């Protein structure tokens, strides 16, 4: 876990791959637990530490996450998420298969057990993407996620015959970990109302993900 930014109301951290966002049935350690422990030690807080989990990343996906340190901040930011006012940008390596240079994917996604499917009874789901680089049969894409459904990016690309590299669950059997990372967040601060943008790419994670592609991230 790396702290990218912190003030009295919010904290932004980088969740490494293979760490849960929130504790589940496996009882493995999670980002929420680590951040709470960090806050408790830093400020010598007795008892429980409040921390509002606003959004999640899949266990196998690394990236930056925004969490609230107060209930007021959590309430305001949760409303912004519901109103699509928090922008999240991802990097992914996907199977090319004549992928367009840019496009918008709109589907209705239904969570079914531990997977998700495209179904007319599901929730409205939208993302935009742009190709940054192509290498052999793969493409590096930048993805702007408008809605945050369960496995949304993974499912929407896979359903169009562009599964994400290393995404065994949705159709790609390559080894080395899933090539998907949330690297940028844009939002309005819940208290100061200041526009904020944070970007962070973990060198170890991106090296593990893109070691076969030699891509250079164009937007620092």
N, C-alpha and C positions, 0 to 999 in steps of 0.2 A: 504494500500500500504506500502510495506517495501523496502527500498533501500538496495540491497545486495552489490553493487559495483558502483563506479562512478569515472571517470576521466574527462579530458578535451574533450574527443571525444565520449564516450559512457556512458550509465547508464543501470544497470541491476536491475530490480525491481520485486517484487512478486505481482502478480495480484490475489487478493482474488476471491473466487467463487462469482458469481452473480454480477460481475462488468464488464461492457462492456470494450473491448479493445479500441474501437474507437466509437465515438458518432454515433448513427443511428437514424432511424425514431422515436424512442420512446422519444428521447431528454433526456434520463436519463444520469447521470454522467458517465464518462469513465476514464479509466486509463490514456489515453493521456492527458486529461484535468488535472488530479491530478498531473501528473509528471510535466507538464508545470507550474502549480501553485507552486509546490515545488521548481523548478528551479528559477522561478521569485522571490520568497520570499528569497531564500537562497543567491542569487547573486544580489538582488536589481535591477533586470533588468527592464527597462522601455519598454513599448510597448509589441509587440508579442515576444514569445520565440520560437525558432526553435526546433523541435523535430521530428525525423524521425522514423515512425512506420515501423518496418522491417518484422514483422510477427504477427499473431493474435492468441488468444486463444478464444474458444467459451465462451460466457457469463457465462455459468454454470460450466466452468472448471477453476480451480485455477492453478497457476504455475508461474515460473520465465520467464521474457521476456527481450529481449535485444532491446534497443532503441538507436538511434544515436543523438548526440548533435550537430553535424555539417553535412553539406550537403556532404562533402568529405567522412566522415565516412559512411554516409547512402548509398552513391553510391557504395563504395567498399563492404560493407557488403551485400547489395542487390545482387551484382554479386556473392558473395560467397554462398548466399542462393540458387540462381538459379543453381549454379554448385554443389549443395549438399555438400558444405564444412562446413556447420554449423550443428553440431549434437545435436539433442534434444532427451532427454530420459524421458519417462513417467512411472508412476505407474498407474495400473488400477486393479480393481476387476471385473472379468468376470465370467459368468456362465460356469462351468467346462465342462459338457457334453463331457467327454473323451478328453479334450484338450491335445495335445502333449506337451512334456516337453519344446520343443522349435521348432520354425518354422519361415518361411518367407512367408508373404502374398504379392502377386502381383496381382493387378487388374487395371482396367481402370475406373476412377470415373468421373461421369458427375454431375455437380451441376444443380438441377432442382428446381426452386422456392427457398424455404427455406431449402430444404432437398438435399441430394445427393443420387445418385443411381449408381450401377455398370452397365456400358454400354460400348460396344466396341468403341463407338465414344468419350469416355471420355479421361481424362489425365492419363498417366502412374503413378501408385501409389504403393509404396513399404514400408514395415516395417518388422522388425525382433522383435521377442519377446522371453522371457525366463520365465518359471514359477518359482516363488520364494517360494510360499507356497500354500497349498491347505487346505480348510476348508469346511466341509460338501459338498455342491453342488457348491462351488465357488473356484476360484483360483486367487491369487495375481500374476500379471505378470509385468515384466519390459519390456518396449517397446522402441526400437530404431527406430525413425521415419526418413526415408531417404527422403521422399517427404512430402510436407505439403498441402494436398488437403483439401477442405471443408469437415468437419466431417469425415476425413479419418479413424482414429482409430475406431471411433464409428461404422462406416459402415462396415469396413472390418471384425471386430470381429462379428458383428451382422449377417452379410451375411453367416457366417460359423456356426451359431447356438451357438455363445458365446457372447451374448449381454453384455454390461457393466452394472454392478449393478446400478440401479437408472436411466438408460437412457430410459426414457419413450418414446422418439421419435423413437428409434430404437429397441423397443421390450422388454424392461424390466420394469415392473410396480412397483418395490420395491420403498419404500419411503426413504427419507433421503438425497437426492442429488446424483448427478452422481459421481461414484467412479473413477474419472480420474484426474490426476494431472501431470503437467510438472515440474520435479524437478531438471533437470540437463541440462546445456548448455556447449558445447565445440566449440571453434572457434579460429581463428587467429585474433589478434587485428588488426584493419584496418590501424593503423599508425605505431605502434611499431613492428608489425609482431610477437609479442610474442604469444605462445600458451596459451590459457586461458581456465579454466574449473571452473564452479560454480555450486554448488548444494545447494538447500534449500528446506526444507519441513516445511510448516506452521503447527504448532501443533494443532491449532483450526480447520483448514480445514481437516487435516488428521484424527483427532478425529471424526469429523462429518461424514467423508466418511467411515471410517473403524471401527466404533464403535461396529459393530456386529461381527467382524472377529478376533479381538485380534492379528492382524498381527504385527510383528516387522520388520521394514525396515532393511535389512541386510547390505546395502551399505551406509555408512554415508559419 
